[in-house]
C-alpha cells in the first residue's frame, strides 16, 4: 500500500513537472514570436502576417497595406465593443445569420475535400465537344517551342541542328546539356513580351525556327512556331484540355452539392407552413 502511494506521489510530481514545462515552453514561444503591431491587447505577429499574406485572398496585397487594414479593422472593432455594438440586438441577429452561412460554407468545403470530383479523359473530351463555343478564342493563340541559354555559341549550335534535322531531334541531341532549357508553351498574342518577340513570331511560318535572339541582356533564345490559332476560332482539345477539366470539376462539384443537399432535406424533418394572403 505504501509502495502504491509512493508511486502515485511520483506520478503526480512528474505530471506537475510536465505541465509546468509545457506552460513555460508556450510562454517562451509567445515571447519569442515577433510582434509586428499591437493595438491595446490585440497583436498581429509576424507568423500571423506571413500566413495571411500567403492566403489567396491577400496574395496581391502589399505588407504595409495589409498591416494598415488590420490596424483600422482592430481599432474600429475595439471602439464598437466599447460603444456597446456587440450587444446590439440587430448586430447579434446579423452575426448569428452570418455564423450559419459561414458554417455551411465550411461544411461544403470539407465535404468537397473528402469527395473529390475528378473527371476522366473521356468525360473531359465529351464536355469539350458539348460546349465548344465556350472555348472560342478571344485573342490569337500561338503554340511555341523555346530554347533559352546564356551561351550564344550553344544557341547557334542548337539552331544549326534544328535546321539540319528538326526541333525534337535537336532537343534530344542536346538533352544532357544543363546550360540549355527547352520548353513548349501556349501563349496569347497579348502576352508575348518583349515587342521584338511578337514581331519575330508574327513573321515565322509554321515549324520555322527564329534566328538567335537576345530578348534580355545575357539571355539568348530561339523560338519555333508550331501552330497559330486565330481569335474567334475554337482552340484544339489538346490545348484546352486543362481548362475544360477545371470547368468540368466546378460543374461536377455543384451537381454533387445539389444532390447532397437534396438528400439532407429528405433525411431531416422538414415542415413548411404555406401562407396565403
N, C-alpha and C positions, 0 to 999 in steps of 0.2 A: 504493500500500500504506500509506504514511504517512497519506494522507487518510482511509483506511478506519479505521486505528487511532484517529485523532483523533476521527472521528465516533463510534466505539464508546465512547471515554472520555467524550465529551459526553453520549451517551445514558445511560451508567451514572450520571453525575453527576445528570442530570435525574431518573432513576428513583429514585436515593437521596434527592434533594431531595423528590420526590413522596411517598415512603414516610414520610420524617421529618415532612412537613407533615400527612399523614393521621394519623400516630401522635399528634402534638401536638394535632390537632383532636379526636380521640377522647378524649384525656386531658382536654382542656379541657371537652368535653361532659360527661364523667363528673363532673368537679369542679363544673360549673355545675348539675348535676342535684340538686335539693334532696333531702336525706335526711330522711325522717320519723322513722325509728327504726333503731338499729343494735345488733345482738347479736353481739359479737366481730367477725368479719369479714363476717357476713351483714348486708345492708342492705335496708330497704324504702324505696324512693324515692317521691316524690310522683307521678311518672308511673306507677309500678307500682300504687300505691294507687288512683289515678283509674281505671286500666284495670281493676283487679279489681272495684271498686265498680260499674263500668258493665256488668259481665257479669251476665247474667240470674240466675245462681245467687246473686249477692251484692247484687242491686239493692235488696233490702229492708233490708240491714244498715246500721247507723249507722257512721260513720267510726271512732269510738272503739272500738266493738265489734269491727270488723274488725282494727284495729291490735292490740288485746289478744289476739285469737285468733291473729294472726300471731306475736306475741311468744311466746305459750305454745307454739305448734307448733315454732318455731325453737329455743327453749330445750330442749324435750323431745328434738328431733332431735339437737341437739349433745350432750346427755347420753347419748343412746342410742349415738351414734357413739363417744364416749369409753369407754362400757361394753362395747363390742365387739358390740353388737346387729347392726350392719351385716354382720358376718362370720358370724353365726349361720346354720347350715345351714337351719333351718326358715324363718328370715326370707328368705334368698336364694331358697328354693323358692317361698314365697308371692309374693315380688317378681317372679320370673320368670313365674309364672302370671298375676299382675295385669298385667304388661307385655304378655303375649299378648292378654289380654282387652281392654286399653286400645287396643292397636294395631288389633284387629279393629273396635272401636267407631269409631275414627278413620277406618278404611278404609271402613266403611259410610257414615259421614257424608260423606266425599269422594265416594263412589260416587253417593249421592243428590243431591249438589250438582251433579254432572255429568250426571245423568239425572233431570231434573225430572218429577214425576208431576202433570201439570196436567189435571184433568178438564174437559170442555167442558160447556156448559149442559144438553145432553141427558143426559149421564151423571149430573150433579148432580140433575136432576129425577127420573130413574129411581131413584137412590139414596134420595132423599127419599120417594118413593112406596112403595118397597120396605120402608123402615124408619120409617114414620110414627110408630109408637109411641115411638120413641126421641126424638121431638121433642114429646112431650106436656109441656105447661107445668106447672111446679111452683108458679107464682105468677101472679097476674093480670098481664097484659101490656097496656100502653097504647101506641097509636101516636099521637103528639102532634106538633102544629106549634107552634113557639115564635117569638115576636118579642121581641127584647131591645134595649133602648136606655137611655141615660142621660138622655134628654129626655122628660119626662112629656107635654108638648104633642104631640110627634111620635107617641107611643104612642096618644094619644086620637084623632089623625087617622087612624092606621092602623086602629084598631078601627072607626071610623065607616065607613071604606072596606070593611072586611070585611063588616059588617052590610049595607051598601048593595049589595055585589056578591058576592064570595067571597074566600077566603084567597089563592088563586093570583092572582086579578086584583089584589088589594091588593099582593101581593108584586111583581108585575110593574110596577104603577104607581109604587112607591117604590124600584125596583131601583137607581137611581143615587144614592140617599141613603146615604152611608157611615156615618151615625150609627145606622142600623138594621141589625140582624142577624136574618135569617130562617133557621130550621133545622127539620128534621124528625127526630124521634128515636123509637126504640122503648125504652120504659122499664118495668121491672118495678115493681110496687106498692112493694116493699121498698126500691127505690132512689129513690123520689120524695121529695125533700127541698127545702125545709123542710116541716113538717107542714101548713102552710096551703096549700101547693101540692097536696098529696094530697087535702085536703078539697075544694078547688076542682075538681080533676079528677074526683073521685067524683060531684060534683053536676052535671057537664056532660052534655048529650045529644050524640050523635054529630053532628059538624060544627058544634057550638056553640062560640063563642069566649068566653073569660072576660072579666071586667072587667080594667082595667089594674091589675096587681099590683106592689107594691114588695116583692119577695121578699128583697132585701137593700138596705141603705142606698144610695140614689142610683142604683139599677138597677131599671128598670121592665120588666115582661113582660106579654105576652098569650099565653095558651095555648089551643089548639083541640084538642078530642078528635076524632081522625079515626076511630079504631076501638078496641074493647076486646076482648081475648081472655081469657076467664076461666081460672083454674087448672084443670088436668086436661083442657083442650081441646088440640087439635093446632094449633099455630101455622101460618099460611099459608106456602106455599113461598117467597113473595117476602121474608118476614121471616126465615125460617130458611135462606135460600139460602147465605149466607156460612158459617154453622155447618155446614151439610151439606157444603159444599165442603171445609172443613178436615178434617172426619171422613173424607171420601172420599179425600183426599190421603194421610192416615195409612194407610188401608186399602190403597191402591194401592202405597204405599211398602213396606209389609210384604210384599205379594204379590211385588213386584219383587225385594226382597232374598231372599225364599224361593226364587224361581226362579233367581236369580243363584248362590246357594249350591249349589243342585241341579246347576247347570251346572259349577261349580267341582269338585264331588265327582266328576263324570263325567270331568273332564279330569285330575285328579290320580290317582296310583297309590295306590288305597285298598286296603289289606289288613286284613281283620278276622279275627282268630282267635277262634272261638266256644269258650268254655269251658263245660264241663259238670261238675257235681259228682257 
